[in-house]
Amino acid sequence: MANPPQPGAAAPGWADSAVSIVNGMVGDYLHNSANELAITMACYHRNRPLPLTRAAIEQAHPQHTPHICVLVHGLGCHEGIWSYPQPGAPEQATSYGAGLHDELGYTPFYVRYNTGMALQTNGQQLDALLGALLAAYPPPVEEIVLIGHSMGGLIIRIACDLAAQREGSWVEHIQRVFYLGTPHDGADLARLSHATARVLGVLPHPITRLVGTVLNQRSQGVKDLNAGTPHIAWLSHAQHYLLIGTLAAHPDHVVSRMFGDGLVLAPPADHADSPAEWLLPIPAEHVQLFPRTNHLRLAHDPAVYQQIKAWCAVRQ
């Protein structure tokens, strides 16, 4: 199957990255002051908002399939975070979405949004966006897979809960939800911000170093990330999967215990086989640890992709 254009085909540049970082820092202020730098949530294609019309979707994805995957980035990022930093051979996929398209026939959509806004607001907007996507998408739709990195996973949970409460049509198609480094029970950013910023500052990724500066700011999005979404119900009919990174080779190493993946703490090793005991109602077979994998790398790591693909390959 031919690979559709992905973030790498018209990749966001440093200006886009800077705007995304600023939105993570003070996005609520930008929105409230009607500043033109405030990002409006949309599905992005070739670094441009994709109109959610049937014609636009068919033009962007001429080989669309009944299987959709939607990827939602985290704090201070944009859809370029899903692209592998070192492209391989021309025939190799450039991102998780491209790989799932090529190997399993999913049609990928990448969401960009203002990460400084309240989680609830972004959840409401994602609910509306996915409703519009389903309404415009050429039928039939058999399955929707959601993949959220960090904050993106929290926003996905809120959107699913809102849609389930009002019996929205799009949520009925959700079969699997993947959470990559998502702080469901909250991240103590106020306590860890300075130390984490130092760790992120030395990691070999420019966006990672920039995200470290976001932690010293207090947009509503950052405040909400600190609290997590423990009060939000889990979508009952979907399968949920948790992918966790650690900076060290072992989750019980002092670095892993203190910093987790650099932003989100990992569970102790002796709880890894029973995650419900430490955090979430997710079965052990739906949890995977990735040693020596920092927070942002979870969004563009070949091993993480292979695990997502393996779980997606077992279709219901």
N, C-alpha and C positions, 0 to 999 in steps of 0.2 A: 504493500500500500504506500502510495506516495506520501511524503511528509509535507503537511501543510505549513505555511509560514508560521514561525514561532517567534518568541521574543528576540532570538538571535538574528532573525531575518531583517528586522529594523529595530535594533536594540535601543532601549532608552540610554541616553547619554548622561554625562556628568551633570548637566543642567537639570535633567529629570530627577537624578539621584538627590541633588541638593534640595530641590523643591519637596521631594518626599521626606527628607530629613527634617526640613523646616515644618512640614505639616505634622510630623511626629512630635516636634517640640512644642509648637504653638498653633496647631491646626484648629483648635476650638476658637482661639482668638481670630485667626484668619477668616474662619467661616462667619463668626458673629459680626465682624467688621466688613463683610462682603469684599474681602481682599481677593484680587484676581489670582493670587498664588494658591488659594484654597482649592484642593482637589475635589472634584465631584465624582462620586462613585460611578464606575462604568466598567463594562467588559472592554478590554483593550486588545487591539489587533494591529500589528505593525506600528506600535507606539502611538496609536490613535484610538480614541473612543469608537467603539463599534456600535452603530445604530442597531437597536434591537427590532429590526424588521426582517421579514422573510427574505426579501431580496438581498439585503446586506449580509445576512448570515450565509445565504447560498453563494454569494460572491466570495466571501472570506473563506468558506469551507465547502467547496464544490463537492467534496467527497464526504459530506456529513453522514453520520450513522445514527441508529436509534440509541446509541450509548453516549452519554455526555459526561465529561468530567470538568469540574469547575475548581480552579485553584485560587486561593485567597492568601495573599502575603501577610507579613507581620509588621510590627512597629517600624516606622521610618523607612520602609522599603517600597518597591513597586514590583511589577510582574517580572522584571529582569532578574530578580533573585532566583527564579526557577531555572535559569539558563546555566549550563555547565560552564565554569570559568575558562576551561581549556578545551576548545572544540576538538573532537576526534576526527576520524576520517569523514569525508563528505557524506557517506551513506549512514553514518551514525546519528542518532537523535540528538537534538541540541538541548532538550529539557525533559522534565517528567511528562509534560503534556504531549510532546512530540513522540516520546517513546511509547506512551500508552496508545496513541493513535496508530503508530506504525505496527506495534506488536499485538495489540488487543482490540483495535478498531474503535477507540473512543474519540469523540470530537471534543477538543479542549477549548475552554474559555478561561481567560485570565482576568481577574478583577483587580482594578486599581482603586484606591480610596484614601480618604483623609484619616490617617491613623491617630491624629490628635483629638478626634471627636470622641464623644462618649460611646462606650461599647453598645449601649442600648440603641443609640441613634444609628450607628453603623449596622447593627443587627436588623433594625427596621428597614434600612435602605437596601440591605442585601436580600431581605425577604421580598421587597418590591422588585428588585432587579431580577431575581430568579423567576418570579412570577411573569415578568415581562419576557424573559428569555424563553420560557416554556410556551408562552402564548404565541411568540413569533417563530419558534423553531419548526422546521418542516416535519410533519408527522411521519411515522409514529415515534414516540419516545418510550423506550422500554426501561431505561435505567439512568439515574444520575448519581455520579460519585463526587463527593466533596473532599477536597484536600486543603487543609488549613495549616499554615505555618505560624507558630507562636500566637500572637493576637488574632490572627486569621481564624484559628480554631475556635476561639471564644465567640467571635462574631458569627461563625457558622452555627454554633450551638444556640445562640440567641435567635437567629433567623429561623432555624428549624422549630424552635419552641413556639415562636410567634405564629408561624404557618400552621403548625399542628393545632394550636388553640382555635384558630379560625377555620380549620379544615381547608387550608389552601391546597390547590391542585398540584403544585410542583413538588411539595414535600412527600406526596404519595409515591413518587418515583425514586426517592432516595433509598439506596440499598446499602451503601458503605460510606463511612465518614472516617477520614484519616487525620490524625492530630500529630503534627510534627513539632516537638518542643513546645507544646501548648501548656501554659500554667493554669490549669483548670481551677486549682484551689488557691490561686494567687501567687504572686512573686513578690518577695519582700524587697522591692526595689529601693525603698527609702533606706533600708539598712545596708543593702549590698551595692548601692549605686556607685560609690567611690571605688570600692575594691574591684567591682565588675568592670567599671570603665577602664581601670588599669589593665585588667586581663585582656579586654577587648582591644585595647590600644596596641598590644604587642602581637595580636593574632595576625597572620599573613593574609588579610583581606581588607581592602580599603573601606568597603561599606561597613564591615564589622567595626573598624576603628571609629567611623562616624557615628554608628549606632551607640557606641559608648558615651558619646556626648549627650545623647538624648536622655540618658538616665538621670542626668543632673537637672533636667527640666521637669516641669510639673503640669503638662497639658492634662486635660480630662482623660484622654486616652491612656496616658501613663498612670494616672491615679486609679483608673478602673482596672488596668492590667495588674496593679498591685493587689487588688481585691479578688480577681478571678471571677468565676461564675458558679460558685458552689450552689447557688439557689436555683439555677436553671435546670429544668428537667432534661433528661437524655431522651432523644427520639427513640421511642420504644421499638419500632419495627425495623430499625436499621442496625447494621453491624458496625461497631466502633473499634478503631484501631489506634494504638498509641505507639509512637516512635520517639525514642528518647536518646539524646546524645550525652556523652561525658567527655570532659577534657582529658582525663587520665584513662589509662587502659582498664581500670577496674572501678566499678561504682563505689566501692568502699575506700578507695584511695582518698587521702585527706583533701586533695584538690577537687575531686568529684563531689565529696561531701560538702565542701564549702561553696563551690561555684557551679556544680552541675555541668551544664554545657556552656557556661559563661553567662547565662541569663536565667535559666530555669534549672532548679535542683532536680537531681535524679533520685530514685528510691534507693534505699540500702539494698545490697545484693541479696540478703536473706529474705527480703520481701518481694523480690522480682517475680517469684513464681505465684504470688497471690496479691495482685495489685489492689484488690478491693480493700485489703487491710491498711494500705497506706494512702490511697488517694481516690481511686475511681472504681465504679462498678463495671470493669472491663475484664473479660477472662484472660488468663495468663497466656493463652495461645494467640491472643491479639495484641500482645505487648512485645516490643523488640528494642533491645538496647544496642547502641552503636558507640563502642569505645573510641576514644581519640577523635570525636566528632563534635565540633563546636556548634553553637546555636544556629548560625546562619548556614553552615555547611549542610545541615539537615535538609535544606531546600534544594540542594543541587549536588548530591552525593550519589555516585553510581550504586553503592551498596543499599542505600535507602530506597532508591528507585526499584532495584531488583526485588526488595521485600514488598513494596507496594504492588508491583506487577504480579508477584506470586499470589498475593491475597486477592487481587482483582481477577486473576485468571480462573478462580473457582467461582463461577457465576451462579447465582441462585436460580 
